[in-house]
Amino acid sequence: MPNTFAALEAERDTVLKEMAHIGDMRRGSITETFRACGKSNCACRQAHHPGHGPYYAFTTKVAGKTKTVQLRAGSRLAKFEREVDAYRRFKALSEQLLKLNEAICDMRSQEEEEPAGRKAVKKTSRGSSRRKSGRK
C-alpha cells in the first residue's frame, strides 16, 4: 500500500475508475453437477460412472429466499458467468476502496477536520443501558 497521501488518493481514484467500468453484474454462484437418472439399467447407476451432465444452476438470494435458475451450456451460461465474475471483481474493488479510504482518513490531521478555534467535545453517557426489571 502506498505511504503518501497523494499516492493513496491516486490509487483511490484508479479503483473508482475501475469500478465505474465493471458493467453488468449479479450476485450469486453457478454450480456444475452430474446426476444419475431414474433408469435402473442405465450406466449412470454404476459406482464408477459420474452421472449425466453437466447440469448448471445459478443460485442467489432474493428477499431472503433462495432463487435458482437452471442453465444449459451456451451463451446464456457464459453471460451469467461474466456477470457473476464482474460482481466478484466489484466486491474485491470495494474492499480495496474501503482500505484506501481508511488509510486516507488515518493520515488526515485532526486540525484539518475541525474548524479553527473549536475543540472536540467528549460525549457522555445518558445513564445505564441495562433494562429495568418489571417493565413489559
TORPA-4810 file (N, C-alpha, C, O; in nm, 3 decimals):
<nodes>
NODE_1_0.085_-0.118_0.000_0.000_0.000_0.000_0.089_0.123_0.000_0.189_0.126_0.072_M
NODE_2_0.055_0.226_-0.079_0.135_0.348_-0.084_0.139_0.415_0.053_0.049_0.397_0.135_P
NODE_3_0.246_0.493_0.076_0.259_0.553_0.208_0.245_0.704_0.208_0.256_0.765_0.315_N
NODE_4_0.222_0.768_0.093_0.200_0.912_0.093_0.053_0.942_0.065_-0.019_0.864_0.004_T
NODE_5_0.012_1.059_0.113_-0.127_1.100_0.098_-0.166_1.108_-0.050_-0.273_1.060_-0.089_F
NODE_6_-0.081_1.170_-0.132_-0.110_1.185_-0.275_-0.117_1.049_-0.345_-0.200_1.029_-0.433_A
NODE_7_-0.030_0.955_-0.307_-0.031_0.823_-0.368_-0.158_0.746_-0.331_-0.215_0.676_-0.414_A
NODE_8_-0.201_0.762_-0.206_-0.325_0.696_-0.163_-0.445_0.751_-0.240_-0.530_0.674_-0.285_L
NODE_9_-0.451_0.882_-0.256_-0.563_0.943_-0.330_-0.560_0.902_-0.477_-0.665_0.879_-0.536_E
NODE_10_-0.441_0.892_-0.536_-0.429_0.849_-0.676_-0.475_0.705_-0.693_-0.544_0.672_-0.789_A
NODE_11_-0.438_0.620_-0.598_-0.481_0.480_-0.605_-0.632_0.468_-0.586_-0.698_0.387_-0.650_E
NODE_12_-0.686_0.551_-0.496_-0.832_0.551_-0.476_-0.904_0.592_-0.604_-1.006_0.533_-0.640_R
NODE_13_-0.852_0.693_-0.673_-0.912_0.736_-0.800_-0.907_0.625_-0.904_-1.003_0.606_-0.980_D
NODE_14_-0.797_0.551_-0.908_-0.783_0.439_-1.001_-0.887_0.331_-0.972_-0.950_0.278_-1.063_T
NODE_15_-0.904_0.299_-0.844_-1.003_0.197_-0.804_-1.144_0.243_-0.842_-1.223_0.164_-0.892_V
NODE_16_-1.176_0.369_-0.818_-1.309_0.421_-0.852_-1.334_0.416_-1.003_-1.445_0.385_-1.047_L
NODE_17_-1.231_0.445_-1.083_-1.246_0.437_-1.228_-1.269_0.293_-1.273_-1.351_0.267_-1.362_K
NODE_18_-1.197_0.199_-1.211_-1.218_0.057_-1.244_-1.360_0.014_-1.209_-1.424_-0.059_-1.284_E
NODE_19_-1.410_0.060_-1.095_-1.545_0.024_-1.052_-1.650_0.078_-1.150_-1.751_0.014_-1.175_M
NODE_20_-1.623_0.197_-1.205_-1.718_0.258_-1.298_-1.728_0.182_-1.430_-1.826_0.196_-1.502_A
NODE_21_-1.627_0.102_-1.462_-1.624_0.031_-1.590_-1.654_-0.119_-1.576_-1.631_-0.195_-1.671_H
NODE_22_-1.704_-0.162_-1.463_-1.729_-0.305_-1.443_-1.842_-0.355_-1.532_-1.829_-0.463_-1.590_I
NODE_23_-1.948_-0.282_-1.544_-2.059_-0.325_-1.629_-2.161_-0.408_-1.554_-2.176_-0.396_-1.433_G
NODE_24_-2.233_-0.492_-1.629_-2.339_-0.573_-1.571_-2.282_-0.674_-1.472_-2.178_-0.735_-1.495_D
NODE_25_-2.353_-0.690_-1.360_-2.311_-0.786_-1.259_-2.433_-0.840_-1.186_-2.539_-0.777_-1.185_M
NODE_26_-2.416_-0.955_-1.127_-2.520_-1.014_-1.043_-2.453_-1.096_-0.934_-2.352_-1.162_-0.957_R
NODE_27_-2.513_-1.091_-0.813_-2.457_-1.169_-0.703_-2.518_-1.308_-0.706_-2.634_-1.327_-0.743_R
NODE_28_-2.438_-1.405_-0.667_-2.483_-1.543_-0.665_-2.369_-1.635_-0.704_-2.254_-1.592_-0.711_G
NODE_29_-2.402_-1.761_-0.729_-2.300_-1.857_-0.768_-2.356_-1.953_-0.872_-2.477_-1.974_-0.882_S
NODE_30_-2.265_-2.010_-0.949_-2.302_-2.108_-1.051_-2.239_-2.240_-1.013_-2.119_-2.248_-0.986_I
NODE_31_-2.321_-2.345_-1.011_-2.270_-2.478_-0.978_-2.285_-2.570_-1.097_-2.373_-2.553_-1.181_T
NODE_32_-2.197_-2.669_-1.103_-2.200_-2.769_-1.208_-2.220_-2.904_-1.140_-2.143_-2.940_-1.050_E
NODE_33_-2.321_-2.980_-1.182_-2.348_-3.109_-1.120_-2.366_-3.217_-1.225_-2.400_-3.190_-1.340_T
NODE_34_-2.344_-3.339_-1.183_-2.370_-3.459_-1.262_-2.467_-3.542_-1.181_-2.452_-3.555_-1.059_F
NODE_35_-2.568_-3.600_-1.246_-2.671_-3.674_-1.174_-2.699_-3.810_-1.237_-2.680_-3.831_-1.357_R
NODE_36_-2.743_-3.899_-1.153_-2.790_-4.029_-1.202_-2.937_-4.015_-1.242_-3.013_-3.943_-1.177_A
NODE_37_-2.976_-4.084_-1.347_-3.116_-4.077_-1.390_-3.199_-4.182_-1.315_-3.147_-4.252_-1.228_C
NODE_38_-3.325_-4.192_-1.347_-3.413_-4.284_-1.278_-3.419_-4.424_-1.336_-3.490_-4.509_-1.282_G
NODE_39_-3.347_-4.451_-1.444_-3.350_-4.583_-1.507_-3.261_-4.680_-1.430_-3.145_-4.649_-1.402_K
NODE_40_-3.314_-4.794_-1.397_-3.239_-4.890_-1.317_-3.127_-4.958_-1.395_-3.028_-5.001_-1.336_S
NODE_41_-3.140_-4.970_-1.528_-3.037_-5.039_-1.605_-2.941_-4.942_-1.677_-2.866_-4.985_-1.764_N
NODE_42_-2.942_-4.815_-1.644_-2.856_-4.716_-1.708_-2.714_-4.725_-1.651_-2.695_-4.764_-1.535_C
NODE_43_-2.616_-4.690_-1.731_-2.475_-4.694_-1.690_-2.447_-4.597_-1.575_-2.352_-4.617_-1.499_A
NODE_44_-2.528_-4.493_-1.562_-2.504_-4.394_-1.456_-2.524_-4.453_-1.317_-2.483_-4.392_-1.218_C
NODE_45_-2.587_-4.568_-1.307_-2.609_-4.633_-1.178_-2.484_-4.705_-1.127_-2.479_-4.744_-1.011_R
NODE_46_-2.386_-4.723_-1.212_-2.263_-4.791_-1.172_-2.182_-4.699_-1.080_-2.189_-4.577_-1.093_Q
NODE_47_-2.107_-4.757_-0.989_-2.033_-4.680_-0.890_-1.926_-4.590_-0.952_-1.901_-4.480_-0.902_A
NODE_48_-1.864_-4.634_-1.061_-1.755_-4.557_-1.122_-1.804_-4.449_-1.219_-1.725_-4.364_-1.260_H
NODE_49_-1.931_-4.451_-1.254_-1.985_-4.356_-1.352_-2.017_-4.222_-1.284_-2.079_-4.221_-1.178_H
NODE_50_-1.974_-4.109_-1.344_-2.000_-3.979_-1.279_-2.146_-3.935_-1.283_-2.188_-3.855_-1.200_P
NODE_51_-2.224_-3.986_-1.377_-2.363_-3.947_-1.392_-2.383_-3.866_-1.518_-2.287_-3.838_-1.590_G
NODE_52_-2.506_-3.828_-1.543_-2.537_-3.748_-1.661_-2.508_-3.601_-1.632_-2.521_-3.555_-1.518_H
NODE_53_-2.470_-3.530_-1.733_-2.445_-3.388_-1.714_-2.328_-3.343_-1.799_-2.285_-3.417_-1.887_G
NODE_54_-2.276_-3.229_-1.776_-2.301_-3.144_-1.659_-2.430_-3.064_-1.671_-2.473_-3.026_-1.780_P
NODE_55_-2.490_-3.039_-1.555_-2.604_-2.951_-1.543_-2.558_-2.829_-1.465_-2.481_-2.842_-1.369_Y
NODE_56_-2.603_-2.711_-1.505_-2.561_-2.587_-1.441_-2.680_-2.520_-1.375_-2.792_-2.523_-1.426_Y
NODE_57_-2.653_-2.459_-1.259_-2.758_-2.386_-1.187_-2.699_-2.258_-1.128_-2.592_-2.261_-1.067_A
NODE_58_-2.769_-2.148_-1.147_-2.733_-2.021_-1.086_-2.821_-2.005_-0.963_-2.943_-2.017_-0.973_F
NODE_59_-2.760_-1.977_-0.847_-2.834_-1.963_-0.722_-2.802_-1.829_-0.658_-2.687_-1.786_-0.653_T
NODE_60_-2.907_-1.762_-0.610_-2.891_-1.634_-0.541_-3.002_-1.619_-0.438_-3.099_-1.695_-0.438_T
NODE_61_-2.989_-1.519_-0.350_-3.093_-1.488_-0.252_-3.168_-1.364_-0.299_-3.108_-1.263_-0.335_K
NODE_62_-3.302_-1.372_-0.298_-3.387_-1.260_-0.333_-3.488_-1.244_-0.221_-3.570_-1.332_-0.197_V
NODE_63_-3.482_-1.132_-0.153_-3.572_-1.101_-0.041_-3.573_-1.214_0.062_-3.679_-1.253_0.112_A
NODE_64_-3.454_-1.267_0.094_-3.441_-1.371_0.195_-3.475_-1.511_0.147_-3.467_-1.606_0.225_G
NODE_65_-3.513_-1.527_0.023_-3.547_-1.658_-0.032_-3.442_-1.697_-0.136_-3.391_-1.612_-0.209_K
NODE_66_-3.410_-1.825_-0.141_-3.315_-1.874_-0.240_-3.385_-1.891_-0.374_-3.492_-1.952_-0.383_T
NODE_67_-3.324_-1.835_-0.477_-3.378_-1.844_-0.612_-3.275_-1.918_-0.698_-3.156_-1.884_-0.696_K
NODE_68_-3.320_-2.018_-0.773_-3.230_-2.096_-0.858_-3.280_-2.092_-1.001_-3.400_-2.108_-1.028_T
NODE_69_-3.186_-2.070_-1.093_-3.216_-2.069_-1.236_-3.135_-2.181_-1.299_-3.012_-2.183_-1.288_V
NODE_70_-3.203_-2.274_-1.366_-3.134_-2.382_-1.435_-3.078_-2.328_-1.567_-3.148_-2.256_-1.639_Q
NODE_71_-2.953_-2.362_-1.598_-2.888_-2.312_-1.718_-2.832_-2.428_-1.800_-2.798_-2.533_-1.746_L
NODE_72_-2.825_-2.409_-1.930_-2.760_-2.506_-2.018_-2.631_-2.444_-2.069_-2.616_-2.322_-2.071_R
NODE_73_-2.539_-2.529_-2.111_-2.416_-2.478_-2.169_-2.451_-2.395_-2.291_-2.534_-2.433_-2.373_A
NODE_74_-2.385_-2.280_-2.303_-2.413_-2.193_-2.417_-2.399_-2.047_-2.381_-2.336_-2.012_-2.281_G
NODE_75_-2.459_-1.963_-2.463_-2.440_-1.818_-2.446_-2.502_-1.764_-2.317_-2.447_-1.673_-2.257_S
NODE_76_-2.615_-1.819_-2.274_-2.678_-1.771_-2.151_-2.592_-1.805_-2.029_-2.577_-1.723_-1.939_R
NODE_77_-2.536_-1.925_-2.027_-2.446_-1.963_-1.918_-2.323_-1.872_-1.918_-2.280_-1.827_-1.812_L
NODE_78_-2.266_-1.845_-2.034_-2.149_-1.758_-2.044_-2.182_-1.618_-1.994_-2.100_-1.555_-1.927_A
NODE_79_-2.301_-1.568_-2.025_-2.345_-1.436_-1.978_-2.354_-1.434_-1.825_-2.305_-1.340_-1.762_K
NODE_80_-2.415_-1.536_-1.766_-2.426_-1.544_-1.621_-2.288_-1.552_-1.557_-2.264_-1.488_-1.455_F
NODE_81_-2.197_-1.629_-1.616_-2.061_-1.640_-1.562_-1.989_-1.506_-1.565_-1.921_-1.471_-1.468_E
NODE_82_-2.003_-1.431_-1.673_-1.941_-1.297_-1.682_-1.997_-1.205_-1.574_-1.923_-1.131_-1.510_R
NODE_83_-2.129_-1.210_-1.555_-2.193_-1.122_-1.457_-2.154_-1.158_-1.314_-2.134_-1.069_-1.231_E
NODE_84_-2.143_-1.287_-1.283_-2.101_-1.330_-1.150_-1.955_-1.292_-1.127_-1.919_-1.246_-1.018_V
NODE_85_-1.870_-1.310_-1.228_-1.729_-1.270_-1.217_-1.716_-1.119_-1.197_-1.632_-1.073_-1.120_D
NODE_86_-1.800_-1.041_-1.266_-1.798_-0.895_-1.250_-1.836_-0.857_-1.107_-1.778_-0.765_-1.051_A
NODE_87_-1.932_-0.927_-1.049_-1.970_-0.898_-0.911_-1.856_-0.930_-0.815_-1.830_-0.854_-0.721_Y
NODE_88_-1.788_-1.042_-0.838_-1.673_-1.077_-0.753_-1.564_-0.969_-0.764_-1.503_-0.932_-0.663_R
NODE_89_-1.541_-0.919_-0.885_-1.444_-0.812_-0.905_-1.489_-0.685_-0.831_-1.407_-0.617_-0.769_R
NODE_90_-1.618_-0.655_-0.838_-1.673_-0.539_-0.769_-1.652_-0.551_-0.618_-1.614_-0.453_-0.553_F
NODE_91_-1.676_-0.669_-0.562_-1.657_-0.690_-0.418_-1.511_-0.669_-0.379_-1.483_-0.607_-0.277_K
NODE_92_-1.419_-0.722_-0.460_-1.276_-0.706_-0.431_-1.235_-0.559_-0.438_-1.161_-0.511_-0.352_A
NODE_93_-1.284_-0.489_-0.539_-1.252_-0.346_-0.552_-1.314_-0.265_-0.438_-1.253_-0.170_-0.389_L
NODE_94_-1.434_-0.302_-0.394_-1.499_-0.233_-0.282_-1.417_-0.248_-0.154_-1.400_-0.152_-0.079_S
NODE_95_-1.366_-0.368_-0.131_-1.282_-0.392_-0.013_-1.154_-0.310_-0.022_-1.110_-0.252_0.077_E
NODE_96_-1.093_-0.307_-0.140_-0.972_-0.228_-0.161_-1.000_-0.079_-0.139_-0.919_-0.009_-0.079_Q
NODE_97_-1.114_-0.032_-0.189_-1.152_0.108_-0.172_-1.169_0.144_-0.024_-1.126_0.250_0.019_L
NODE_98_-1.232_0.056_0.052_-1.251_0.081_0.195_-1.117_0.090_0.267_-1.098_0.178_0.351_L
NODE_99_-1.024_0.001_0.235_-0.892_0.005_0.299_-0.818_0.134_0.265_-0.755_0.195_0.352_K
NODE_100_-0.826_0.176_0.139_-0.761_0.300_0.099_-0.823_0.420_0.170_-0.752_0.509_0.218_L
NODE_101_-0.957_0.423_0.177_-1.024_0.534_0.246_-0.988_0.539_0.394_-0.970_0.647_0.450_N
NODE_102_-0.979_0.423_0.457_-0.940_0.420_0.599_-0.798_0.473_0.617_-0.771_0.546_0.712_E
NODE_103_-0.708_0.436_0.526_-0.571_0.485_0.534_-0.566_0.637_0.512_-0.491_0.707_0.580_A
NODE_104_-0.645_0.686_0.420_-0.651_0.831_0.395_-0.705_0.904_0.518_-0.652_1.007_0.559_I
NODE_105_-0.811_0.850_0.575_-0.869_0.912_0.695_-0.769_0.913_0.811_-0.761_1.010_0.886_C
NODE_106_-0.692_0.805_0.825_-0.591_0.799_0.931_-0.481_0.902_0.909_-0.425_0.954_1.006_D
NODE_107_-0.449_0.932_0.783_-0.341_1.026_0.754_-0.383_1.173_0.770_-0.299_1.259_0.795_M
NODE_108_-0.509_1.200_0.757_-0.555_1.339_0.769_-0.530_1.387_0.912_-0.555_1.314_1.009_R
NODE_109_-0.484_1.507_0.924_-0.456_1.559_1.058_-0.585_1.602_1.125_-0.685_1.631_1.059_S
NODE_110_-0.583_1.606_1.255_-0.701_1.643_1.333_-0.739_1.789_1.307_-0.858_1.822_1.310_Q
NODE_111_-0.641_1.876_1.283_-0.669_2.017_1.260_-0.746_2.039_1.130_-0.827_2.130_1.119_E
NODE_112_-0.719_1.954_1.031_-0.786_1.965_0.903_-0.936_1.939_0.915_-1.016_1.999_0.844_E
NODE_113_-0.972_1.850_1.006_-1.111_1.809_1.016_-1.194_1.897_1.109_-1.317_1.900_1.098_E
NODE_114_-1.129_1.969_1.199_-1.202_2.053_1.292_-1.188_2.200_1.252_-1.079_2.240_1.210_E
NODE_115_-1.293_2.280_1.263_-1.281_2.424_1.236_-1.185_2.489_1.335_-1.172_2.443_1.448_P
NODE_116_-1.118_2.594_1.292_-1.021_2.663_1.376_-1.089_2.720_1.501_-1.199_2.775_1.493_A
NODE_117_-1.021_2.707_1.616_-1.071_2.763_1.741_-1.178_2.680_1.808_-1.227_2.718_1.914_G
NODE_118_-1.216_2.569_1.751_-1.320_2.485_1.808_-1.259_2.355_1.855_-1.184_2.291_1.781_R
NODE_119_-1.290_2.315_1.975_-1.233_2.193_2.030_-1.338_2.083_2.029_-1.459_2.108_2.035_K
NODE_120_-1.289_1.961_2.023_-1.379_1.846_2.023_-1.443_1.831_2.161_-1.377_1.851_2.263_A
NODE_121_-1.570_1.797_2.164_-1.643_1.778_2.287_-1.666_1.629_2.304_-1.714_1.560_2.214_V
NODE_122_-1.630_1.582_2.422_-1.647_1.440_2.450_-1.793_1.413_2.484_-1.853_1.483_2.565_K
NODE_123_-1.849_1.311_2.422_-1.987_1.274_2.452_-1.990_1.194_2.582_-1.899_1.115_2.610_K
NODE_124_-2.094_1.215_2.659_-2.109_1.142_2.784_-2.229_1.051_2.776_-2.319_1.072_2.694_T
NODE_125_-2.230_0.952_2.859_-2.338_0.855_2.863_-2.461_0.915_2.928_-2.450_1.001_3.015_S
NODE_126_-2.577_0.872_2.886_-2.703_0.923_2.943_-2.760_0.827_3.046_-2.882_0.823_3.065_R
NODE_127_-2.679_0.753_3.110_-2.728_0.664_3.214_-2.708_0.519_3.176_-2.642_0.486_3.077_G
NODE_128_-2.764_0.435_3.256_-2.746_0.292_3.237_-2.821_0.242_3.115_-2.931_0.288_3.084_S
NODE_129_-2.759_0.148_3.047_-2.826_0.089_2.933_-2.892_-0.044_2.970_-2.949_-0.113_2.885_S
NODE_130_-2.884_-0.077_3.100_-2.945_-0.202_3.147_-3.097_-0.187_3.148_-3.150_-0.081_3.182_R
NODE_131_-3.163_-0.292_3.112_-3.309_-0.293_3.110_-3.361_-0.302_3.253_-3.310_-0.380_3.334_R
NODE_132_-3.461_-0.224_3.283_-3.518_-0.226_3.418_-3.616_-0.342_3.427_-3.697_-0.365_3.337_K
NODE_133_-3.608_-0.414_3.538_-3.697_-0.528_3.555_-3.838_-0.481_3.590_-3.856_-0.373_3.647_S
NODE_134_-3.935_-0.562_3.557_-4.072_-0.531_3.588_-4.145_-0.460_3.475_-4.268_-0.449_3.478_G
NODE_135_-4.072_-0.411_3.377_-4.137_-0.344_3.264_-4.185_-0.448_3.165_-4.124_-0.554_3.150_R
NODE_136_-4.294_-0.418_3.098_-4.347_-0.509_2.996_-4.378_-0.434_2.873_-4.424_-0.492_2.774_K
</nodes>
